[in-house]
Amino acid sequence: MIVPLLLGTVVGLGAVASWRLLFPSPAPLQAAIDRLHQRTRLAQIASADQGDDLSDLLGRTIGATLERFLRSLGLRLDRVEADLRLTGRTLEQHLAQKVLLA
């Protein structure tokens, strides 16, 4: 009588431990939000270190010209602009950087 009870207890504890290892509880929401804010702060620090004056100048000259040219060809740049808004850069800056890097 005791042996089946002990075996059942061991099997039950093993099942619970396996379940917890396979499906851990999610992290607290506040910890996830704090990680996102930390990434945002690091991105702002990294973008502040870059030369914004030069990229603005190149964006206004080379980037604006290239943007007008691409739009005259009928290319839609809406998706690219939406993605660049997330990084805090303008389309003109992005196009100027692509031309200079090429």
C-alpha positions, 0 to 999 in steps of 0.5 A: 500500500505504501509503495504505490503511494510513494511511486504515485507521489514521485511520478506526480512531482516529476510531472509537475516539475516537467510542466514547470520546466517546459512552460515557465511562468512569464516574466512580470510585465513591469520587468518587460517594460523596464527592459524596453525603456532601457533599450530606448535610452541606449538607442537615444544615447547612440543616436546622440553620439552621431553627428546630427549636423552633418546628416541633416545637411546631407539629408537636406541636399543629397537625400531630398534630391534623391527622394524627389527623383525616386518619387518621380519614378513612381516608387512608393516609400511609405513603408520605408518612412514608417520604419525610419520613424521608429529609428528617429531618422528622416527618409532624406538622411537615410537616402543620403547615407545610402548614396555616400556608403555606396 
